[in-house]
Amino acid sequence: GMATGADWMSAASSISMAGGLYLAGYGGRGYVLGWTGGYVLVAILLAPYLRKFGQFTVPDFLGTRYEGNAPRVIGVIVLFCASFTYIVSQAFGIGIITSRFLGIPFEAAIFAGLVGILVCSMLGGMRAVTWTQVAQYIILIIAYLVPVVWLSTVNYGIPIPELTYGQALREIANFEKTLGVVKPHVAAFVDAKGQFSWTEFHNFWALVLCLMVGTASLPHILMRYFTTPNVRDARASVAWSIFFIFLLYFTAPAYAAFAKLEVYQNGIGQPIASLPAWVQNWSQVGGLLTIKDANADGIVQLAEFTINQDIIVLSMPEIAGLPYVISGLVAAGGLAAALSTADGLLLAIANAISHDIYYKII
């Protein structure tokens, strides 16, 4: 369950999801619901039956079920397209982390991260990658929870951020009234005029459905359930993986709320000349944070402050003034998430080449 959780909770979940909630507000819940709901589909419709079928890979299943190499080849092609695209996104996340904390150019940082992925993957097979991912999950979940638990305790006296970020949302709403935010994040399914919109409603649930189906068909996740001893263990593994994923996903909205509140308190309305060091540090990483003094008043206005969703989680400890060791811990967690997913993807591609193409076809 831990290994599957680490396999799934990629750079997207650990680094970018809270950033998406930061930018989209309630509309960003579609990602949380869709990705979590995908695992419900896996548990009910896929994992037990794949294990019961007794094959080793998804193309293996297709080739046996539909009797021929053509379905197997189609499965391999789909697996390659999905896995390669997903590896690219992991490499991007690794590049952000490595560039910021090693102080090297973004392009070089991506290659440094790829070397780390290959080292993790090539030293062993599925068993080695599984235990590596267990360790990576422990690192990433501790790294994700520590900053928000810290802020929840300091700001509201309760070390459970899921119970306190509602107060942060109320403070954000007050800030947005004074800042003149046109579309505040206090209502869902509304248009620019603040009216209920069927288009927004349909788009939201279409996003949830697509993410559920996409999650349920990820090859490196489905491959996990071929390795359990029996069908019962496959079901139990899905249940445990949902629990371990829940720990992060249930905390992501709190992360987004605390990050936005810290930006409003410590960044917006401050003199540009006296901005803290984190602004300078993160503005040097791939142009992911920019401040433009459009009206030349020397004060940071909300419209002049642009931050990419991919650095919200990584920069939040610095924004909140937490000790630098916490920033390093969060970076280690993001790196563990990206590496663990990339390991699983490379393993899926390697199995497709060696088992499905070479062994079964050639």
N, C-alpha and C positions, 0 to 999 in steps of 0.2 A: 504493500500500500504506500509506504514512504517512497519507494523507488518510482512507482507510477506517478505519485504526486510531484516528485522532482522532475520526472520526465515531461509531465504536462506543464508545470508552472515554469514556463520559459521566461526569457527576458520580457516578453509581453505582459505576463501576469505580475512578475515581481517588480519590474522597472516601470512599465508603461500604463498599467491598468489604473492605478491611483492617479496618474497624470491625466488619463482620459476623463476620470470623474472630476478632477480639478477643473478641467476646461469645459466639460459638457454639463456638469451638475447632475440633476436627476436623470437626464437623458443617457448618461453613461452607465446607468444600471443595466442596460441591455447586455453589456459585455459580461457582467457578473452573472446575470440570469442565464444567458445563452451558454456560456462556458460550463457553468455548473450543471445546467439542465442536460448538456451533452453527456455527462457522466451518468445521469439517470437512464438515458437511452442505452448507453453501453451496458449498464447493469441489467436492464430488463430484456433487451433485444439481442445483444451481441455476444458479450464475454462468455457466458455459460455455453452457448451453442458452438462458438468457435472452438472452445476447449473440448467439447464433446465430439467434435468432428475429427480430432486427432491429427491435424496437420500442423505445420510449423510456421508458416507465413501466410499473409493475406493472399498473395498471388498463388500460393500452394492450394489454398482453399478454393479459389476461383477455378484453377486448372482441374482440380479433382471434381468439384461440384458440377461444372459445365463441360467436363470431359473433352479436354483438348488444350493445345498450347496457345491457341489464339486468345482465350480469356486470360491465361496466365501472363502473356506478353502485355495485354492491355493493362492488367493489374500492375505489372512492373513499371510501365510508362507513367501511370497515374501516381504510383508511389514515388518515382523519381521527381516528377514535377512538384508534388506537394512537399517532399522532403527537402529538395534543393532550395525552394523558395523560403522554407522555414529556417534552413541553415543560414541563409543570407541575413535574415532578421536577427538571428542569434549573434552572428558576426558583428552586426551593427551595434548591438547592445554591448558586446564585449569591447568593441572599439571605443565607445563612450567611456566606459569604466577605466580601461587601461590608459587611455589618453589623459584622463583627468588625474589619476593617482600615480602614474609613472612619469607624467610630464613629457610625453613624446607625441609627435604629430599623429593626428587621427588615423591617417592611412596606414602608417607603420603600426599603430596600435591594433588595428584589425588583424594584421598578419601575425603579430605576437599572440593575439588571442587564439587564432587558428592553430598555431603550434601547440598551445595548451590543450585544445580540443583533441588533436591527433594523439598527443601523449596519453590523455585519459582513455581514449578509445582503443588504441593499438596494443596496449600492454595486456589485454585480456579479452575474453569473450563476454557473453551475456551475464555470466555469474559475476565476473569482475566489475562490469559496468553497473550491475544491480547494487552491489554493496557500496560502490563509489557513490551512486545516486542516493543511497540511504544517508551516507555522511553529508552529501551536499544538501539534502532536504533539511537535516538538523541545523546546518549552518544558516540556510536561507530563512527558515522560519524564525529562528532566534534573532537574526539580523533584522527581519521585518517587524517583529513585535516590540523589540526593545525601545526604539525611538518614540512610538506612539504611546506605549505604556508609561514611559518617562514623562512625556508632555501631559498626558492625562492626569498623572499623579501630581505634577508640579502645578498645573493650571486649575484643576478641579478637585484634587484630593482623593480621587478614586482611580486605582490602577487598572481599570477595565475600560479601554477607550471606546468600546462599542456602546457603553452606557453614558458616555459623557460628550460624544461629538455632536449630539443634538444642541447642547449649549453653544458649542463652537459655531454651528450653523446659524443660530440666532444672532450671534455677534457678527458673523459674516453678512447677514441680511441688513443689519444696522449700518455696517460699513458701506454696503452697496447703495443704500439710500443716500448717504452723504456724498458718495462718489458719482452718483448719477448713472448707475448701470441701467441700460435700457431694458434688458431682459434678465432680471434677477433669477437666481437658481432656487426659487422657492415654490415653483409649480412645474408639473410635468405636462407634456402634450399641449403646449401653448405656442402660438405663433408670436411674431414680433410685436403684435398689438396686445398681447396678453390674453387672447381669446383661445378657447379650446379648439384644437385643430385635428380633424380626422386624418389629415396627411401625416402629421407628427405621430399620431397614434398608430397608424398602419406601418409607418417606417420603423417605429420602435419594435413592434412585434415581428416584423419581417426580419429585422436584424437578429432578434433572439432566436428565431427559427433557423436561420442560416448558420448561426454560430453553434446551435445544438447539433445540427446534422453534420457540420464540419468537424466538430469535436469528436463525435461518435465514429467518424471514419478516418481519423488520423492513423496512418499505418504504424508509426512507432509506438503508439499507445495500444492498439489492438494486438500487436506482436507480444506484448507483455503477458497476455492471458493464455498464449500457447505454452508458456513455461511453467504454469502451476501444475501440481501433481494430479489434480482431479477437478471436476466441475464445481464441487462445493467450495474448494479453495479459490477458484476463479471468482465465484460470487463474493466470497469473503474479502478477496483482494480489492474488488471494486468498492465494496462498502468502506473498507479502511482508507482507500485512496480518496473517496469523497470526503471523509472526515478530515484527513490531512490537508486537502485542498480548501475545505471550509475554513480552517484556521486562518489562512491568508485572505481568502475572498471576503470573509465576514469583517475583516479588519481594514480592507482597502478604502471603504468610504470614510472611515475615521482618519486614515492617513491623508486623504485628499482634503478633508475639512480642516485638519490641523495645519497642513501646508498652506492652504489659502489664507487662513487667519494669520499665520506668521508673516506671509508676504504683505498682507494689508497693514499689519501693525509695524513691521520693521523695514518695509521697502517703499510702498506707495506714500507719496507726500514728503519723502525725505530729500534733503539736498543731495544732488548727484555727487558733489565733491566729497561728501562724508559718508558715502555708501560703504557698507562693511566689505571685508575682503572676499567673501564668497561670490559677490557679483563679478569682480575682476577674474576670479579663478574660473568660474563657469563660462564666462563670455569668451574664453580662449579655446573652448572645446567645440569645434565644428560649427560655430555660429549658432548654438542652441539657446543662447540667452543674449538678448540685445536690449539696449536702452538708448532711445533717440530723444534728444532734447529738442522736440519739434518747435515749441514756442519760445525757446531760448530763455527760460526763466530760471534754469538751474535746479528745478524741482522735478522729481519723478512723478509724472502723471500716469494714471492707469493705462491710458491709450499708448503711452510711450514705452511701457514695460512689456516685453514679449519673452515668454519662456516656453520652451518645447516640453511636451508632456513626458518625453523620455528622460528628463533630468529632475522631475519633481521629487521622486522618491530618493534619488541619490543626493540631491542638494538639501533636502529638508533638514537633516541634522545640523548642517552649517547655518541655514537660514534661522533656525530656532536657537542657535548659540549653544548647542550641546557639545560635549567634549569631542575632540577630533577622533578619539578612538571609536566613538559611535559611528562617525562618518566612514571610517575604515571598515567597521563591521558591516554596515549597510552595503558598501561596495563589494565586500567578500560575498555577501548573500546574493546580490545581483549577479555576480560572476559565477557563483555556484549554480544558480538557476539557468543561466545561459549555457554553461558548460554541460550540465546534466542533460538538457534537452538536445543539444548538439550531439552528445554521445549517443543518445537513443536514435537520433536521425541517421547518423553515420552507420550505426549497427544495422538499421533497417535497410539502408542502401547496400551495405556489404552483403547482407543475407540475400537480397534480391539478385545481386550479381553472382554470388557463389552458389547458392542453393537453387534458385529458380531458373536462372539463365544457363549457368554452366552445368550444374548437376542434372537438372530435370530436362533441359532442352538440348544442350550440346552433347 
